[in-house]
Amino acid sequence: MTAEQTRDQLVDALRRDLLGPLADPDGHYPAAVPVTLAPGHALAAVRDLSHLYVAPDGYEVLTGESPVGRYVTGALYPTLGAHDDTDIDVAQAPNVGEVPETEPAAVVPAVAPAVDDDTLEAATDEDLDATATTVDRVGRPSSMGISFVIDADVTTLEVHVHGARYESYDLTVAGRPQQGWHRIPVTDTRTVDLPTQPGRVTRDLAEGPLHAQVGVDVRASANGTRVVTAYLVNRTPRGTGPLAPLVLFTAALTVTIPAGHLRDYPEPDVDTSPEARTLRLLYTTAPVRAVGHGCDAVVDDGPAGHVVRTETFPVARVAPTTPDISDEAGSLAVDMDDLGEWKASARAVVDRTLTAYRAWIATRRAKAATLSGEAAATAAEHLAACEAFAGDIEAGWKLAQTGTVHIALRYASLAMATQRRSYSAKTRPVTFNKATKTFTVAPAAAATGKRPAWRPFQLAFILANLPPQTDPAHPRRGAVDVIWMPTGGGKTEAYLGLAAFTMLHRRLLDPSAKGTTVLMRYTLRLLTAQQLQRAASLICALNDLREDGRTGELGKARFSIGAWLGKASTPNTRKDAQAMLTALGKGTRGTRKRPFLLSRCPSCATSMGDTHDGKVAGYDIAPVPNDPTKNRMRAICPNPACAYSKGAGLPVFEVDEDVYAAQPTFVVATVDKFAQLAWNDKPRTLFGIGPDGTRRLPAPELIIQDELHLISGPLGSLVGLYESTIDQLCRYDDGTAPRIVAATATTRAYGRQAQHLYACPAEDVRLVPPPGLSADDSFFAKVNPDVAPRMHIGVCATGVSRFQHTEMRVLSSLTHAAAAIEQADSTADLNPYWTNVVFFGSLRDLGHAKSLLATDARSYAWRLHRSTGVNSGNPRADGTRAAVRHQHDVELTSAASADAAVNLDKLTKAKGEAGCVDLALATSVIEVGVDVDRLGLLTMIRQPKTASQYIQVAGRVGRDATNGPGVVVTVLNPANSRDMSHYERFTSTHARLYAAVEPASVTPFTGAALTRGLRGALASTVRQIRPVTSPAVTDADLDLLDTVTDAVRARLSTLPHTSTDVFDEVAAYARAQATSANGLALAWGTPFSPAFLRPPEAPAPVDMPSWSVLMSLRSVDGDAAVHLDDQALPARATQPAAPVTGEEDDAW
């Protein structure tokens, strides 16, 4: 079975479980063995119910439950009676009993009686509490529809209805009557004559006790078109009998329109911004053609006409974009080792790429000549940007032919080749010999995969940046390049390659050069932990290159890397680090907080961090270099054969105190850490500034901001203020402004965003690669039809009243399906789908779900086991399987950030390996940077709040589409308007997914941002450049404050649509407070001893001046302490208790 077939079977199993049927003449649930059951058949024992049964006609027979309890989506209900909703809730509740594991075949159904049994009593309030069937919303759907636009001359439409109903099927179980339910297909086709004027046409249809109505509503539109809404309604009278025969299951409505007469659906679009014009051009071939009402709308084109249909289990296929491009002669990837050795073959590929890009631009110019109006103007702008980018690549390639740039580029390519091999190598386990007190390391796995190679866009980006990176006076030195490539496209390697070049170029110009050269920033600590591992591999590769006979060129000092993160991730002091390391050694793995991020050696891939007999593999306590009177936590490879297993160990610093002292060549940080610049004057060393306030070392030359889309909203506005500090610290005392590059997988309004963050004119901000005329082809990235697409599934259980029941149904269904497919076909590779990454929009939602995994999810698994007869548990020695699969889960959240490296490493464990994870429960921390190729399955609980987040999270799976094409299941809440909007346009949205990305908002100079952050930005600059001789606010500090304020005001004046009035007001008040502090000789203060500076949560003193300064850029909103005094509250009036749903913000 191919990987794509395995993926399709997983999706089909989920569809059969939620939508139905489990079995029909076209197929059945994986690994189930359908047993034919004739009416009146006698089953010998209750355990015989645990099978998948079909009638002689091949359609399923449900024996242990009602169809209204089994199928939760795609059903249209009649008008429900007073107790029907309650009865359905009971039938759908996770209350299936379990049997002992010693008797896997004897599955005794301990479920509430079928809801259609007339003897069922109405559930009491106590029953509802016991079965957790509280209500999120009112009512279940009785109708669905689709809207589309047709030419006015269309006079008839063909409307087709199909679905299924169930009729009673009598059985005997252990001598007692048992009611079963037999599936009966429902189908009907009508030709509808459309009225000439706006109006409505209806047609009735009857099938057994079921009565439905088809309607077509016609409305006039513009330009000779009409808007049509076709709908299907269940109008069956409820009566007093069972409910199941009156429900239309798997309901679907299909409308056939004559070929050439379906028009695009009108979408209001008055946005005239450049980004909006770009999107209209790029997605010209993917318009919205229909929308659903209570369902999705899908359009299929064929020679006989256009078919518009409802879809209650929408499946959208998003074709992957590949950066692996080629020309007539073959691949345009450039071998990293060959380029490092300057082989003619590698240089020839670069020349071919330049030639092919110029030819591609010329072809697009010819096509653009056929456009008109807005499209023609936008196309001209795109192609002008492509021409400029091509010119910059050529200039960089010319510069790289000789001199220092030539050598630096070659060495960077060699280092990146080594980095790719090290980072992609499998982790080597470590065992500890108690007798000898030594570590034994497993042999390195044989190298697999292709030789490391530059993707064309990666090398193009590096070449285009060589001139501005090496020349501070270059016109584009102050401009910003934004790498845009879908998740998994190789953005990280692109900017790491430029970082390697920059560090090497500085060393080649001055082998004795010291100080921080590259500053790389992220927003999420989990992302930073993984990227530190990746960047550390590059640093080790640079040192290996330096040690290989190049110390004369590259100096005797090692390249090094430092992690400058929050205290939740890494310790601030050496003392804390040593205490935490000692505590970890005394405990067992997972019982103590890890004071480090590395989980393996970045050079040889040997496992690090495990505790063995009081020792932590890979870490120890050693003297501080050049100061043996002090100790520090040292990272040192436990592999005796590794070059980093002795001496100074690994060139990695993970403690703030070490980072300030070592001034690493490469610093990895989170943006919120820069708030500490106002509170701590030690970070000045990272900018080359000494204790006396003079420049001792060069400033950083390159700043990298990954995941630019996350620097928006309140966080982005504050970052924009603090960017003025970074810029001033780099320029201070004859320093030079750094080159700034950014990267993102989702972008919109990137020009305005970069302008407000970095004071770069919006027109100078460049997207790399620049777009062409279509979203499918920018030359450097093209849609790849030869690779299995990522499959997105929308699950909106409109038949369920409690959303958490839907969550558990989906999670248990996917878990059961993977085990079932494994049994159905032993050739199926289930590794990509064995671990389900489950994304939650909040910790609250995650906590609710986690509490239900051991109860509700397990109960639903038992129900599916009973309905299909398929065991999903672990294999036993006797060849049988346990009935239900045990779920091992980990959390990837901000609350568990200390265990980020450990949990990320667990995700790499393949199916069958010790420690393999079944469920990874995650929040927004996985949005970026979780790059685990084996992951193929993701479940999103509710639609994320932004399209950007949806795209980013979905990109965590299916990265290796050849071996495990991605499956993304989005569980949508029908009580939530945002979720329903996504559901009703599911297919059309995914056809133009990146067009849905929202613009980033960054407003650093609004009144709210200035009031909240200006004092912190001013204090940050002043405290990093003032002499540290006095802790108090001095006269010299006031002079510096004036200079810094003028610089920020000048930065503000370069931005459009801004005024200095609010800035001057806030700055003047801050200056007055600083003057008072100077007069009182107040100290600036520290995090442990606030003085003139105070954290926002601290009340302002009434008798002395103070500045409210943030201690973290995550503390954006103000806090207020609230105390509720129960004694002071009025007596509560007696009233009926409202249902506790856990979804109060989503209730109708």
N, C-alpha and C positions, 0 to 999 in steps of 0.2 A: 504494500500500500504506500503510495507516495505521500509526501508531507501535506500536499494540498488536499488529497483525499481524506487524510486523517482529520484535517481541520474541518472539512465539509461534513464529515460524520459527527464531529462534536457539535456543530451548529444544528445539524438535523436532529440529534438527540435532544438538544435543548428545546427545539421547536416542538417535537413530539410530546415532550413532557408538559410544556406550558400551554401550547395552542391545541395540540392534538392532531390526529389520534396516535396512540401508541402503536397501533397496527392497522393497516388497511391493505388492499390488494397491491399497492405500490411498494410496500415495504413495512418494516417494523423497527422497534427500538433495538439498538446494537446488543448483540449477544443473547437477546431473548429468543426463546424457542416457542413460537405461537402454537397453541394447542386448540384444535377445533372442538367446539362445544355446541352440541345440538340443544334446542329448546327442551326443557324438562330433564336435562342430564343430571344424574346423581353423582355428586362428589363424595368420596368415602369419608374424608376427614377435613377439618378446618384447615390443616396445613396445605391441602390441595388448592386452596385459594391463591397461593403464592406462585402464580403462573400468569403468563400473558395469554389470554384466551381470545379466540376469534370465532365468529359464526361460520356456517358452511359457505356464506357468500364472501368470506375473507375480511369482513369488517369486524372491528374489535367488539368484545363483550366485556364490560367492566363488571367485576363480581364482588369486590370488597368495598367499593365506594361509588358515590354518585358522580356523574359527569360535572355537576355544578361545583363539586368540591375538587375534582381533578384538574379541570381546565380553567385557567384564570385570565386568559386574554382572548380577544377575537370573538366573544360571545355577545349576542344581543338578547336582552331579557324582556319579557312582557312587563306590564305594569305590576310591580310587586305588591303583595299584600302586607299586612301589618307585621307579620312574623317572618316573612321570607328572608329579609336581609339578615336577621339573627340566625335563621336556620342555615343559610349559606355560610355565614361566619363560622359556625360550629363545624360545618363540613370541611372548611378550608383550614381550620386551625391545626397547628402541629401537635396533635394529640394521639398519634399512632403509638401503640404500645410496642415494647421491644421484647424479644425472647432471649433466653440465655444463649451466650455464644457457643455453648456446648451442644445446642440443638439448632443449628443454622437452618435446617429445613422446616422446622415446625414454627412457621411464622404465624402466630395467633393474632388476628386483627383485634386490637382493643380500642376500637374507634367508636365514636358516637354513631347511632343508627343513621342510615341513609336519610337525607333530608326529605326524600320523597315518600318516606314511610308515613302513612297517616297516623300511626300510633305515636309519632314523635311529639313530645310535649315542648311547649315554648320554653326556651332557656331563661332562667331567672338571672337577676343581677349577679348573684353569687356564682352562677355557672359561667357568666361572661368573664368575671374576674379570674376564675380558675383556668379558663382556656385562653386568656389574654386576647380576647377578640374585641378590643376597643375600636372605635370607629374614627377614621381619619376624615371621612367625607360622607356626604349623603347621596345615596342612589347608585345604581349600576346602569350602564348605557343600554338604551333600547334602539339607538340609531347610529348611523355613520354616513359619511358622504364625501364627495370630492368636487372641487370646483376647477374649471378650466375655461379657456377662451377659444371660440371657433369662429369661422367666417360666417357672416350673416346669411349667406346663400345655402348653408347646410339646412336641410328640411327634416331629415330623420336621423335618429341615432339607434344603434342596436345596444340594448342593455341586457347584461347577463348576470344572474344571481346564482351563487353557489354557496354551499355550506353543509351542515349536517344537523340532524336531530337524533334523539335517542328514544327508544321505546322499551318498555318493560320486557324482561327476558327471564322467565321463571326457571329456577334451579332448585336442587335439593342438596344440602350439605349436611353430612352426618345424620341423615334422616329428617332434617328440619328444612322447611321452605326457606329459600334465600332469593332475594330479588336482585337480578342483574340488569344491565342496561346495554342494549344492542344499538350500534351506530347505523343510521340510515342516511345515505347521501341525499342532499336537497339541491336541485338544479332547475333553473328556469331562464328562458331567453325571451325577451320582448322587443319588438320594434316600436319605437316611440316617435310619433309625428310631432315635431316642434311647433309651437304656436308662432304665428307671424308677428305677434306683439308680445311684449313682456308678459309672462304668465307662468302657470304651473300645470303640469300634466302628471297624473298619478295612475298606477296600475296595481291591482291587488293580485296576490298569489296565495294559494293554500296548499299545504302539504301535510296530510294527516291533521292532527290538532293544531298545527302551526299556521298562523295567518300573518303574512307580511305585506308590506306595501313599498313599491318603488315609485319614487317621485323625481321629476325633472323640472327644475326651476330655471327659467330663462329671463335674463336681464339684458337690456341694451347697453352697448359700450361704444367706444369711439372708433372711427376709421373703418366702418363696415364690419365690425365684429360684435359678438355677443358673449356674455359671461353665462356659463351654464353650471348649475350645481345639481348633481345627481345624488340621490340619497336612498338609503334602505332603512325601513323602520319595522320593528317587530310590534305588530298590533294585536297579538293574540290575547283574548280575554283571559284573566288569571283563573277564574273558577275556583274550585275547592280541591282539585286533584293534585297529584304530584307536580312539581315544578319542572323537572328535567325535560319532559316531552314538549314543553312550551318555549324552550330556549333554542335559539338558532346559534349553533356552535360553528367555529371557523368561518364566520360570515364574511362574504366578499362580494363586491360589486364591480363589474367591469363594463366599460363603455367603449364601443368601437366607433371611431370617427373616420370619415373618408380621407384617403391619403392627401396630404397637402393642405388640409383645412384646419389643422390645430395651430394656434398661435401662442406666442409667449404670454405667460400670465403677467398682468400689469403689476409692477413693483414700484412704489413711490421712491424716487431717487433724485433728490434736488441738490445733492452734495456736489459742489464744483471744485473741491480741493484737488490738488495734483494726485493724491493717493486714490481718491475715488475715480478719477479719470483713468488712472493706471489699471485699476481693477476692472472697470468696464471694458477696457481693451483686452486685458489678459483673459477674461472669462466670457468673451463674446460667444464662444461655442458651447457654453454651459448655462443657458438661461433657465429660470424657473418656469415650468410649463404647466404645473398643476399643484394644488394644495389640498390637504386632507382636512376632514372635520371629524375629530375623534379617532383618527387613523392617519396613516401616511398615504401619500399619493405617488403612484409610479406610472411612468409613461414608457411604453414599448413601441418602437416604430417597426413597421413591416410593410411589405409590398401591398398588402390588402388594406392598409390604413394604420391609424394610430390607435393604440389600445391604452386607455387610461383606467387604472384600477386602484381599488383600495388595498392597503396592506397593513395588517395588524401585527405582523411580526417582521418589520422591515429589516432587510439586510442590504447594506450599501458596501460596495467594493471600491476602495480607494487605491488606485494604482500607485506603486511606489515611484518616487523620483530618484533617479540614479545619477551620481556624479561621475560614474565610470563610462566615459564617452570614447568614441573611436572615429577614425576616418577610413578611407578606402584601404589604407595600408595596414590597419589594425588598431590596437588599443593606443590611446594617447597618454596612458599612465607612464610616469618616468621612474625607473628603478632608482631607489635612494642610494644604494651602494654604488651603482654605475655613475650616477651624477657626482657622488662624492669623489670618485676616482677620475671624473671628467672624461669618461669614455665617449667616443664619437657617437655610439648608438644612442646614448642618453641625450646628447646635445641635439641629435637629429630629431628626436621626438619633440623636444621643445620647439624647434623650428617648424615642424609639421603643425604643432598646435597653433602657433601664431599665424601660419598661412591659412589653416582651416578656419580660424576665428574671423580673419579678414574676409574670407570667402562667404562665410555664414552671414556676416553683416551686409555684404553686398547683395546677397539673395534676399534678405529681409527688406532692404531698401527698395528693391524691385516690387516686392509684395506691398510695401507701405504706399507705393505710388498709386495703388488701386483703391486706397481708402479715401474717405472724404470727411469733412467737418471735424468734430472733436477727435475722432479716432485717428485721423491723419496727423493732427497736431501732436497728439500724445505719442504716436509711433515715432515721429521725428525726434521728440525729446528722448525717447528710449534709445534710439539708435545713435544719437549724439553722445549719450553716456557710454554706450558700448565702444564707440570710436575712441573716446578719451581713455577708457580703460585699456583698450588694445595698445594705444600709444604709450601708456605708462608701463605696461608689461614689456613692451619692446625696449623702452628706455632702461628698465631694470636689467633686462637680459644683456643689453650692451654694456652696462656698468659692470656686470658680473664676469666679463671676459678676462679682466686683468686686475692686478693690484690686491689690496687688502680685502675688498669686497669679494673678489673671486675666491680667495682662500677661505673667508668666513662662510660663504655659501656652500662650498664643498664640505667643509668640516661640519656645518650644520646638517647637511644631508646625511653624512656618515653617522652623526650622533642620533639623528631621528630614526635611522635604520636600526641602530642598537636599541633605542628606546622602544620601538615597536615590537621587537623580538622579546625584550624583557617583559614588557607589560602584558603581552598576549600569552606568555608562557603559563602553563598550569602551576598552581601553588604546590610546592613540595612539602609534604608533611614532615614533622619533626617528632622523633621519639627520644625519650630521656632514659639513660642508663643510670639507675640509682647506685650501682656498685662503683662505677667510674666517675659518676657525677658529670657526665658529658652528654652532649646532644648528638644524635645521629640523624642525618638528613637523607630523605629519599632521593634517588637519582633523578636528574632532570628528564622530563618526558621528551621524546623525540620531537623535533620541530615539525610542525604541520602547517599547511596553508601556503599561500603565495609568498614570494619575496616581498619585503617592504617596498612600497612604491608611492610616489606622490600622485594623488589624483590631480587632474589638470587644473581644477579651480584652486587647489591648495598652492601649487607652485606658482600659478598666475597671481594669486594674492601676495605671496612673498616677493616675487619679482617686482610687482607694481609698487611695493612699499620700500624697496631698497633705496631709491633716491631720497625720499623724504626722511627715511630712518637714519641715513648716514650724513645728511646735510641739514643742520638746524635752520638754515636760511631758505630751504626749499619752499616753494609756494604752497605745497600741500602738507607741510610739517604740522600746521595747526588744524588741518582738516581731519575729519573722522571717517574711517572706513568701517562699515558694518557688514560683517560676513553673514549672509543669509543662506541657509541651507537646511532642508528638512532634517529632523532628528535622525541621527545615525549617518549623516552625510560626510562627516570628517572635519567639522569646524575646529575641534580641539587641536587636531594635528596641524591645521593651517596656522593658528596663532602660536602654537608651541614651536613650530618651525621658524617663525619670525622671531620669537623669543630666543631661540638657540642662536640664530644669526646675530642678534643684537648683543648677547653676552660674549660671543666669540669675537665680534668686531671690536668691542671695547678692549678685550684682552690683547688682541693682535696689535692694536694701536699703542697699548701700554701694558706690557706683561705684568707690571707691578700694580695694576689698577685694582682697587678694592671698592667695597660699597655695594649698595643695592642697585642693580641695573634694570630689573623688570619687576613691576608691581602688578599682580594679577588678582582681580577681585570678583567675588561671587556674592550672591544674596542669601543662599541657603547653606547651612553648615553641613548638611548631609552631602550636598554637591561638592563642597570644599574638601571634605574628607576623601572622596574618591578622586578628585582632581589632584589633590596633593600626592596621592600614590602615583598617578600618571606623570605629573611633573617631576617627582623625585626620580623616576626612572630616567628622565631626560638628564637630570643633573648628574646622576651616576654615569650615564653614557658620556657626558662631556668630560668628566674626570678620567674615565677610561681612555678617552681620546688624548687628553692632556698627558697622562702617564705614559702613553705609547710613544715616547721619544719626542714629545712636543712641549716640554716644560720651558724650553727656551723661547718659544713663540707665545705660549699661553700662560706662562708664569708658574711659580712654585705653589702659590696659594690655591686651595681647592675651590672649585665651584660649589656653592651650597644653596640650600633652600630652607626657608623658614615658614612656619604656619602661625599667622597672627590672627587668632580667632577669639571668640568669646570664651569666658571661663567655663561655660557649660561643655565646651569641646576640648580645650587644652588648658593646663594650669597657667596662672599668671606668674608664679614665682617658682624658683628652684626648690625652695623648702616644701611647698605644696606638692610639687611633682614627686619628690623623693618619698614623702609620706604616703602618697597615693600608690606609688609603685611598691612600697614595702607592704602596704595593706593588701594589694592585689596578690603579691607573692604568698602571703599567709592564707589566702582564701583559695577558692576554686574559680574557674572561669565563669564569669557571669554574676558572681556574688559580690564583686567590688567594681567600682567605677574604674575604667581604663583611662590613665592620664596621657594617652597617646592615640594617634590616628592610624599609624601604619599597621597593617595586618599581615604584611609579608615584606621580604627584602625587595626593594625596588630594582635591585640589580640581578639577583639570581633566583628570585621568586620563592625563597625559603619562607615557610610559615613563621610568623612572629606573633607574640602576644599571649600564647598559651602559658599556663602556669604548670611547672613541673617541680615537685619537691621543694617548694619555696622559691624557686627561680622563675622569672618571667623570660621566656625565650625571646631574645632580640633586644632586651633592655636591661641596663644595669645602672649602678651609681658609680660615677668616675669623677676624677678631679677636673675642674674647669681649665681649659687650655690657657696657658700663660698666667694662671693663678691657682697653683696647687693647694692653696689654703682653703679653697671652696670646692664644693662638690656639685654635680649636676646629674640629671637623668640623661643617659647616653643611649642612643639607638645604635645597636651593633649587631650585625648579622650572626645568627647562631650557626651558620654553615662554615666550618673551618676552612673550606676550600675557597670561600668568597674573599675578594680583596677587601671587603668592608667588615671583616670579622675580627680585626685587630686594630691597634693604634687608636686613632680618633673615631673609628667606627664609621657609621653612615653620615654623610654630610647633610643631615636633616635636623632641624631645630624646631621643637614643638612647644617650648615654654617661652612666654613673653620675655622673661629676663634674659634668656639665652639669645633670643632673636635680636634684642636691642644691643647686646654685647657683640654678637657675631656679625651683624649687618650682612645678612645672607645676600648672595648674588640675585636670588629669585625669592620674592616674598608672595605667598598666597594668603589672601585675607578675605574677610567678609566686609561688605560696605558699612555695616553698622559699627564695626570696630573703630572707624574713624572718629566717632564721637569721643573716644578716649583721648584724642589729641588735646582736647581742652582741659583734661584732668591730669594728664601725665606728660611731663616734658621729656621723658626718655625716648619716645618714638622718633625724635628729631634725628637720631643716628641713621634711620632708614632713608632720610633725605640728604644725608651727608653733612649735617649741621652739628658743630661741636658744642660743648657746654658753655663756651663763651659767646655763642651766638654768631660765629663766623663759619663759613663753609670750609670743611675739612676734606670732603670727598665729592666727586661728581654726583649730581642728582640722578634719580631714575630716568632712563631714556625711553622706556616703553611702558605704557599703562594699558592693560588688557581688561576689558569689562565683559565678562561672559553673561549670557542670558539677559541682554539689555531690556527685553520686554518687561522684566520684573522690576526695573527701576522706574516705576511710575506711581501715580497717586501720591498720597502723603509721604511715603518713603522716598519716591523720586524727587519730590519738591525739596525735601531736606538734603538729600544727596547733592542736588544742584547747588545748594548753598555751600556745602562742605567742599565741593569741587573747587570753589574759589580758593579755599585753603590749600588744597593739593597743588594747584597751579602756582600759587605764590611761594610755597615752600620749595618747589622745583626751580623757580626763577630767582629766588632770593640769592643775593650776594654773588652776582655774575653766573648764576646757574642758567640752564637752558630749559625751555618748555619741552615736555615729553611728547612723543608721538602717542596718540590715543587710537586704539582699535577696539571694536566691540563685535560681539557675535550674538546671534539669536536664531531660533528656528521659526519664530512667528514675529511678524513686524507689520506695523502700520503707523504712519505719521512719524517715521524714524527720523526724518530731517528736523522737524520741530522739536522732537524729544532730545536729540543730540545737541541741538542749538541751545536749549535751555539748560542742559546739563554741563556742556563743555564750552559754551560761548563760541561755538563754531557756526558760521553762516549756514543756514539750512541748505542753500544751494550747493555748498561745498561738501555736504555729507554724501557719501557714495555707498550704494548698496553693491556688495560683491557676492556673486556676479550680478551685473546690471540686468534688468529684465529685457526681454525681447518683445515680440508681438503676441505671444501666447504663454499661458501659465505652464504649458506642457514642454516648453523648450526655451532655455536661455543660453544655449550652446554648451555651457559648462554643466548643466543639469537638465536631464530629459526624463520624461515619463517612460518607464521601462515596461512594455507590454509582455515581455518574456518572463517576468518574475510574478509569482502569485501575489495578488493585491492583499492589503490588510482588509479584513472583513469587520465591519461595524454592524452590530445588531442592537436594535432598540426594543427593549422589553418594557411595555407599559401595561401592567395588569389592571385593566379597567374593571375587572370582575372581582377585585379584592378590596376590602374596606380598610385593611390595615397594611400600610406600606412595609413595615418590618417583616410581615409574613412573606411578602414578595421577595425581599432581600434574601431571606433564608431559603426560600424555594429555589431561587436562582443559584445561590452558592452551593447548595446540596446537589442540585441537578448537574452542574458542571463537574463537581467532584465525582459523582456517580457515573457520569457519561465517560469520563476518561478511563476509569477502570473497566467499564463495559466494553469500550472499543478495544482495549488491550486483550480482552478475552475473545472478542469476535474475530480479531485478526492479529496473530502473533507478530506479523511483519510491520505493524503500525508503530511508528516512533512517537510515543506519548510524552517524551521528555519535555518538549516545549509547552505542553498543556497540563503537566502534572502540578505545576506551581501556579496558583491563581493569585495574581496581584490585585488586591481589592482596594480601590481608591475611595476615600471618604472626604467630603468637603469640610468636615470639622472633627475635632477630637470628640465632641459630644456624640456625633453619629457613629464614630468608630467604637466608642465605649458601649453604646447601646447594642451594636451588632455583636461585639465580642462577648457580651453577657448572654447572648442568645445562641452562640455557636454550639455550646455543649448540650443545649436543650432543644430549641426549635429546629435548628439545622439538622441535628441528629434524628429528630422525629421525622422530618421530611425525607431524610435519606431512607429510613425504614419504610416509609410509605411507598417510595419509588421502588425499593427492593421488593416489596410485596406485590406491587402492580405489574412488575416485569419479570419477577423470578430471578433477577440477576443479582449476584452477590458482588459487592464492591470493596470488601475488606482485603486485608493482606492474605497472601497465600499461606496455607498451613503445610505442615510436613506431609500430611496424607493426601495432598493434591487439592483439597477443598479450600474454599475461601471463607473468611469471616463475612458476615452479612453486610456490615457497614464499615466504610473506610474511616480510620482514625485520622484526625486532622492535626498536623503539627504546624503551629503558626508562629510568626514573628511580627514585630511592629517596626515600622519605619515612620517615625513621627518626630516632631520637635521635642516631645517629652522624652523620647528614647535616643536623643542625638548622641549621647555618650557611647551607645552601643552601635552606632551607625556602621563603623567599619566591620564589626563582627557580623551584623545582620546582612550587610551587603555581600559579605563573603559566603554566607549561608545560601544566598540566592543563586550562587554559581554552582551549588551542588546538584548534580544531575539526578534524575530519577534512579532510585536504587542505591545511591551513595548514602553513607551515614550522614545524617544531618540534613537531608533533603527536606525542603520546606513545602508544605501543602498550600498554606495560605499566608500571604504577606499583606498584612493590614497596614495601609499607608494613608498619609494625608499629603498636603501640598509639598512636603519635602522631597517627594519623588518626582516632582514636576520636571526637574532637570537633572541631568548628570548621572542617572542610574543606567549605566550602559552594560547590561548583562545579555549577551547574545542568545542564551538558551531560552529566555522568557518569551512565551508566545501567547499567553492568555491574561487578559486584564478585564476586571469587572469594575465599572464606575457606579457608585451608589448615588443616584441623582445626577442631573446635568450640572457640570461645573459652572461657576458663576460667569466665566468668560470663555469665549471661543478659543482664545490663546491658551488658557489652561487646559481645555479639552484636547487640543492638538498636542500640547506638550506631554500630557499624561499618556495619551494614546501612543505616543512615540516610544514609550518604555518597552513595548513588546513588538515582536516581529522584526527585530533588527537584522536577524539572519533569516530572511524570507525564503531562502532556498531550502533550509532544513526545518523551518518552523514559521510559516506565514502567520502573521498576527491575527488574533481574534479579540475584538473589543466589544464587550457586552455592557451597554448602558442601561441601568435599571431606572426607569423614569417614574416619577410620582404623578398620577393623574390629577391629584389635588393641587399641584403646583403649576401655575400658569407658564413659567419658563420651561418646565419640563414638557408640558403639553405642546407648546409652540415648537419645540425642537422635534417632538414626535410627529407632529402633523406636517413637517417639512423635512423629514429625516433624509430621504433620498436626495432631494434637490440641494439640501445644505451640504451634503457630503460630495456632491458633484462640483461644488465651488467652495471647498472647505476654507481655504485661506482667505477668501473674500469676506468671511464672517468675522475676522479678527478685528477687535475694537482698537481705536487709536489710543496710544499711550498719552497720558496727561501728566505733564511736569510743569509746575508753576512755582519756582523757588522764590519769586519776588512778590507774591501776594501778601496781603496784610497778615493772614493767618500763619503762613510759612515764616515770614520775617519775625513775627512776635515769638514764634516757637523756636526758631533755629538760628537767627542772626547772631545773638550773643555767643552761642556756642561756636559758630564759624569764626567770629572775630577772636574769641579767646583761644581757639585752636592755633591760629596763625601766630598770635602774639606769644603764646607760651612756648612754642617750638623754636622761636628765633631770639627770644630775650635771654640774656645771660642768667644762669641758674644760681648766681651768687646770693640772691635775696629772694625769700619766698613771698615777700610783700609786693603789693602793687606800687611800682615806683614811678617817678617822673618820666624816666626813659620809656616805661611801659605805655604811658599815655601818648608819648610821641609816636611809638610804634602803632598804637591803636589808631591814631589819626591816619597814618600811612596805609594801614591795612584797610581802613574804612574807605579811603579814597580809591583804593584798588578795586574793592568790591563794587563801589558806585560806578567806576569806569566799566566794569564787566556788565553791570546792569544796563548801562546806556547803549550797549551793542545789541540788546535784545529788542525785537519788535513789540509794539503794543504794551510797553511798560512805562511806568512813571517813577521818578525818584522821590515823589512826595512822601509816600508811606515809609520808604527806606530812610529818608532823612529824619523823619519823625522818630522812628524806632532807634536809629543810630544816635541821634542827639540825646535821647533819654538814657541810652546805654552809656554814652560818654559822660553824662552828668553823674551817673551812679559810680562809674570808674573813678572820676575825680574825687568824689566823696570817700571812696575806699582808699584812695591814695592819701587823702588828708588824715584818715584814721589809721593808716599803716596796716590795713587789713591784708592778711595773706590770701593768695589766690585760692588755696584749698586743694584737697586731694579727695579721691573717692571715699577714703576712710576718715577724713577730717575736713568736711565742708567748711568754707569760710566765706570769702567774697562770692565764690561760685557755690551754688547749691543745686541739688537735683530738683526737678519740677515737683516731685511729690512732697518735698519739704516745704512747710509754710514760710512765706517771706517774713523775715524778722522786722519788727515794727520800729526798732531803734537803730538800725544800721542798713546801709545799702547792700544790695546783692544782685547777682545775675542768676536767673533760672537757666540752667544749662543741662541739656540732655546727656544721659550717661550711655544711651544706646539709641541708634536711629530707629530701632523697632518700637521705642516708647514714643510713638507719634502723638497719640491722643492724651489729653489730660486725664488725671485720675481724681476721683472724689471719694472720700471715705463716707460710708453710709452706715448708720447704726439704727436698727429698728427696735424700738422699745415696745414689747408686747403689752406692757401695762398701760401704755398711753393710747393704744389703739381702741377704737370704739368696738362695742360688742358686735360680733358677726351675726347677721340675720340668717335664719335657717332657710336653706334653699337646696334644691337637688344638686348633687355633685356633677360637675361637668366631666365628660370623659377625658381621661388622661391619655393622649395619643402619642406624645413624644414628638409630634410634628405640628405644634401649635401655629407655626408661621406658615404652614402650608394648607391649613384647613380651609374648606370652602365656606 
